Amino acid sequence: MSSQPYIFHAGEATVVAREGQATDAMPEILIGRTDGPVGAAFANMMAQSKGHTAMFAIRACNQMVRPATIIVPKVTLKDAATIDLFGGVVQSATADAVLDSVIDGVIPRELVNELCIISLVWIDPRCGKDAQLDKKDMYRTNYEATRLAIRRALAHEPSIDELIANRQTIRHDMDDWS
């Protein structure tokens, strides 16, 4: 760990949906001190842009989690149904994952008011139109992926040694060009 811990930690994770669902979760996380670069980015993300509304992660009204966490969609939210999923299922799953990361000691409890988290989240545009959408699966994938991304961020995973060792054997999941 650096001589100044919790300045800038980045992590990501992907958790795949159950069969027949488009509820894959792929959060990209930044964790850092409120008085550092992550805190500055966090404050700057409070400005809204059309289709990319940022929201605090809350467990319920008046129950914002600590560390303060902002969720921002990676894709443009174009309809009310998708916005409701973002501000409901995804927001709740993210908040629960953050709080459980504190409970489990992954995020130090004594630092919850000094740290902040930015979570870029994926919602497949098909979800808002899917009459058979499994919101429990959407919750599960977002919760599990956020927990994993937080753990990876704070553990600096994958390590550079792992990345170098796998350079020639692991390909991007969407790789159809090599």
C-alpha positions, -999 to +999 in steps of 0.1 A: +000+000+000+012+035-007+025+058+021-008+077+019-035+050+021-070+055+006-060+082-019-071+064-050-083+028-053-099+015-085-117-018-090-142-035-112-162-067-113-186-085-135-214-109-122-234-126-149-272-128-148-291-160-146-302-176-178-327-155-199-320-123-180-301-091-192-292-082-156-254-086-158-237-062-134-204-045-142-196-017-116-165+003-119-155+017-085-133+044-072-127+047-035-107+075-019-105+102+007-130+130+005-101+155+006-083+138-023-088+133-060-117+109-056-134+134-033-130+161-060-144+138-087-172+129-064-182+165-059-179+172-096-203+143-103-230+161-084-237+181-116-264+164-136-262+156-173-291+145-195-295+107-193-267+103-168-284+112-135-261+106-105-277+095-073-265+088-038-266+051-027-293+049-002-308+019+016-341+037+020-353+073+022-332+090+049-307+061+050-277+072+028-248+048+033-214+056+046-189+060+030-209+084+009-214+066-024-226+081-057-239+059-085-237+070-121-251+050-151-226+040-178-253+042-205-279+069-212-311+063-193-338+069-218-371+058-202-389+059-169-387+021-164-349+021-166-346+052-144-368+034-118-345+003-119-315+026-115-330+045-086-345+014-070-330-021-074-295-009-085-293+019-059-304-005-031-280-033-041-251-008-042-260+007-009-263-028+008-230-039-007-212-008+006-227-012+041-220-049+042-184-041+032-181-019+063-198-045+085-173-072+072-143-049+077-134-046+040-139-008+044-125+004+077-154+015+099-132+043+114-128+059+079-164+059+067-168+096+070-134+103+054-139+081+023-162+083-006-171+059-034-179+065-071-197+036-087-203+036-125-230+010-131-244-008-161-280-013-168-287-032-200-312-010-220-333-041-225-341-043-188-366-015-187-387-031-215-386-066-202-419-077-188-402-108-174-374-089-157-362-106-126-355-078-102-342-102-076-315-113-101-307-077-109-303-070-072-281-101-068-258-093-097-254-057-086-249-065-050-223-093-056-204-073-083-202-042-061-190-062-031-163-078-053-153-045-070-149-029-036-128-058-023-107-058-055-102-020-053-089-020-018-067-051-024-052-037-056-065-067-076-057-079-101-020-075-093+004-064-120+021-098-117-013-115-125-019-092-154+015-099-169+012-136-164-021-137-181-013-112-209-013-138-237-040-161-224-069-139-213-089-120-239-117-094-235-151-111-233-162-092-264-130-100-283-138-109-318-110-090-334-080-111-326 
